[in-house]
Amino acid sequence: MKIDQFNMNFPGEGDMALVFATDDAGAVIGTVFVKRAGVHVAEFARFFVREGERRRGVGRALINRAVEVAQKAGCSSISCAVHPENKRAILFYTRLGFMAAFHFGDGDILMTRPVAPAGGPS
Ligand SMILES: CC(C)(COP(=O)(O)OP(=O)(O)OC[C@H]1O[C@@H](n2cnc3c(N)ncnc32)[C@H](O)[C@@H]1OP(=O)(O)O)[C@@H](O)C(=O)NCCC(=O)NCCS
């Protein structure tokens, strides 16, 4: 498994990166899209690992890279919204140190975790 990324900068949208995982044949097996949501805040979406490739550390590797992207961008936290019935994802985020920070009006939960400053202890 290999983790790679495309960096993008759209006017008015700020820095973004499409982080993706590929298998040994080069096929994409997972993605996460990370972007700046505020001066010190990063968020991600479209986080998905292909069925049959799950529980092998692909999701963890994708989020670790997304955290690095946020760290290099000077962000102090990274967040995502999750549906409350997506227990698998909530267990995943909890395992990776995310905490439920906020409940949106539509029921979605904002999961967030701090990002250590670049160059400091991780
Ligand atoms: C959530 C998702 C991305 C996790 O990807 P993954 O590659 O399976 O995750 P990892 O293998 O890196 O798991 C890391 C840890 O998270 C936890 N975890 C992951 N899936 C879990 C599950 N189904 N049940 C319980 N814990 C789980 C485990 O602690 C796991 O470590 P372990 O396997 O050593 O026990 C994947 O299940 C997925 O694509 N789901 C559908 C899309 C989705 O819900 N995306 C999130 C939208 S908010």
The ligand as a MOL file (V3000), in Angstrom:
LIG
                    3D

  0  0  0     0  0            999 V3000
M  V30 BEGIN CTAB
M  V30 COUNTS 48 50 0 0 0
M  V30 BEGIN ATOM
M  V30 1 C -14.1510 4.1810 8.3320 0
M  V30 2 C -13.1510 3.5500 7.3440 0
M  V30 3 C -12.5930 4.6120 6.4100 0
M  V30 4 C -11.9890 2.9120 8.1740 0
M  V30 5 O -10.9730 2.4560 7.2740 0
M  V30 6 P -10.0790 1.1610 7.5920 0
M  V30 7 O -9.0110 1.0970 6.5620 0
M  V30 8 O -10.9340 -0.0340 7.7320 0
M  V30 9 O -9.4740 1.5320 9.0190 0
M  V30 10 P -8.1450 0.9210 9.6970 0
M  V30 11 O -7.9010 -0.4770 9.2360 0
M  V30 12 O -7.0140 1.8830 9.5040 0
M  V30 13 O -8.6010 0.8960 11.2400 0
M  V30 14 C -7.8840 1.5610 12.2760 0
M  V30 15 C -8.5760 1.2460 13.5940 0
M  V30 16 O -9.9030 1.8010 13.6190 0
M  V30 17 C -10.7930 0.9200 14.3020 0
M  V30 18 N -11.8050 0.3730 13.3640 0
M  V30 19 C -11.7970 0.4570 12.0110 0
M  V30 20 N -12.8900 -0.1640 11.5080 0
M  V30 21 C -13.5780 -0.6420 12.5650 0
M  V30 22 C -14.7680 -1.3980 12.6830 0
M  V30 23 N -15.4800 -1.7810 11.5970 0
M  V30 24 N -15.1830 -1.7370 13.9330 0
M  V30 25 C -14.4810 -1.3680 15.0240 0
M  V30 26 N -13.3210 -0.6570 14.9670 0
M  V30 27 C -12.8880 -0.3060 13.7560 0
M  V30 28 C -9.9250 -0.2240 14.8320 0
M  V30 29 O -9.4600 0.1310 16.1220 0
M  V30 30 C -8.7990 -0.2350 13.8380 0
M  V30 31 O -7.6000 -0.7910 14.3400 0
M  V30 32 P -7.4370 -2.4150 14.3650 0
M  V30 33 O -7.8790 -2.9500 13.0330 0
M  V30 34 O -5.9690 -2.5920 14.6330 0
M  V30 35 O -8.3170 -2.8920 15.4790 0
M  V30 36 C -13.8400 2.4150 6.5140 0
M  V30 37 O -14.5410 1.5390 7.3780 0
M  V30 38 C -14.8030 2.9350 5.4350 0
M  V30 39 O -14.4030 3.2520 4.3060 0
M  V30 40 N -16.0970 3.0450 5.7810 0
M  V30 41 C -17.1260 3.5310 4.8170 0
M  V30 42 C -16.9920 5.0260 4.5500 0
M  V30 43 C -17.1350 5.8430 5.8220 0
M  V30 44 O -17.9460 5.5670 6.6980 0
M  V30 45 N -16.3080 6.9040 5.9090 0
M  V30 46 C -16.3200 7.8300 7.0360 0
M  V30 47 C -17.3490 8.8930 6.7990 0
M  V30 48 S -17.4500 10.0540 8.1730 0
M  V30 END ATOM
M  V30 BEGIN BOND
M  V30 1 1 1 2
M  V30 2 1 2 3
M  V30 3 1 2 4
M  V30 4 1 2 36
M  V30 5 1 4 5
M  V30 6 1 5 6
M  V30 7 2 6 7
M  V30 8 1 6 8
M  V30 9 1 6 9
M  V30 10 1 9 10
M  V30 11 2 10 11
M  V30 12 1 10 12
M  V30 13 1 10 13
M  V30 14 1 13 14
M  V30 15 1 14 15
M  V30 16 1 15 16
M  V30 17 1 15 30
M  V30 18 1 16 17
M  V30 19 1 17 18
M  V30 20 1 17 28
M  V30 21 1 18 19
M  V30 22 1 18 27
M  V30 23 2 19 20
M  V30 24 1 20 21
M  V30 25 1 21 22
M  V30 26 2 21 27
M  V30 27 1 22 23
M  V30 28 2 22 24
M  V30 29 1 24 25
M  V30 30 2 25 26
M  V30 31 1 26 27
M  V30 32 1 28 29
M  V30 33 1 28 30
M  V30 34 1 30 31
M  V30 35 1 31 32
M  V30 36 2 32 33
M  V30 37 1 32 34
M  V30 38 1 32 35
M  V30 39 1 36 37
M  V30 40 1 36 38
M  V30 41 2 38 39
M  V30 42 1 38 40
M  V30 43 1 40 41
M  V30 44 1 41 42
M  V30 45 1 42 43
M  V30 46 2 43 44
M  V30 47 1 43 45
M  V30 48 1 45 46
M  V30 49 1 46 47
M  V30 50 1 47 48
M  V30 END BOND
M  V30 END CTAB
M  END
